[in-house]
Amino acid sequence: MDAKEWLAVHALPGMGATRIGQLVARQPSWPQGWLAALPSSAANALRLWLAHPTRSPLQHAVDDTLTWLQGAPHRHLLHRDHPDWPELLDQLPDPPVVLWAQGDLRALSAPSIAMVGTRRPTSEGGRNAQAFARELAGRGWCVVSGMALGVDGIAQRAALEAGGTSIAVLGSGIDVIYPARHRDLYEQLSTQAGGLVLSEHPPGTTARPAFFPRRNRIVTGLSLGTLVVEATEKSGSLVSARLALEQGRELFALPGSVHNVQARGCLQLLRSGATLVRHVDDMLEELQQWAPHYLHEEAAVGAEPVSHGTDSPSPITGDPLLDALGTSPTPIDLLVQTTGLSVSDCQQRLLMLELEGQATQQAGGWVRMTAPW
């Protein structure tokens, strides 16, 4: 099937991603197999389009997209028969029928990690999002997110600044910038090498609350794993976490202080079985099962980060205790759980870090004194 035929299928009345996905799984022939399998209203609409396209409402959807494609460079329509269609999406029960794309399609060739989190991260959460995105980009991973305020945008900017790749999936039409404050990020993703914007909604579609959970299934569906950086107990990021598990993907969470409201969602995920992450290699170790089919050599565990000419050192020190500290106080019991050290070893090491001027004790726990970059 070609792009026009997939667009017509996408516009069929009474159908949706789930029903079309179920039909695609049966591998019907085109068009007779489709006509035989579709409900009567959809079959009649398709039959009219096939016989008299100019009289069919479906043709308007086709023409609108063709006009959009010709309006600027680096615009694409992805579908299951497109050479750059991400095959991971075919594993979803409700994969998108088509994806409007703008930017560098080479971003789809890198193994991907979704990074999600609160729209109001703490300073520590923001630094962690930057640090993990930069190192993942340096290791050859693509950072996928939803271009939302907070952790999403921070991670995507950091990946692009590191010379890596990043994909944003929108909860609106491909040409509708939401949130409007991220216009500059949208332009970066649309025009910079390694950046890509995707949407399953036709151009001109405004953002709606119901679209964002649907958007999240594509964010996690494109990715081998999802990292939750910071999230409250009722954060939308927990929807992404649930979707990742339902899709059979890996789920990772950064620990945080029990006194940090923005960390409680991550602590909840850790209690429920998410993999606790201290540094990038913790994730890559868990992702080795995907190596035979999806991982490049540079994306594997133990690979050296790629230098991108930045003067900013990595916040990962190699000291698990120092790496577990941030600007928010972390109690010693959580440090023991995070690092695997005994209480006495943890106390002794904290004393050494304090003497070295790298950590100090405050009300509620220990904090890191040295700036991550």
Secondary structure, 3 states (H helix, E strand, C coil): CCHHHHHHHHCCCCCCHHHHHHHHHCCCCCCHHHHHHCCHHHHHHHHHHHHCHHHCCHHHHHHHHHHHHCCCCCEEEECCCCCCCCHHHHHCCCCCCCEEEEECHHHHHCCEEEEECCCCCCHHHHHHHHHHHHHHHHCCCEEEECCCCCHHHHHHHHHHHCCCEEEEECCCECCCCCCHHHHHHHHHHHHCCCEEEEECECCCCCCCCCHHHHHHHHHHHCCCEEEECCCCCCCCHHHHHHHHHHCCCEEEECCCCCCCHHHHHHHHHHHCCCEECCCHHHHHHHHHHHHHHHCCHHHCCCCCCCCCCCCCCCCCCCCHHHHHCCCCCECHHHHHHHHCCCHHHHHHHHHHHHHCCCEEEECCEEEECCCCC
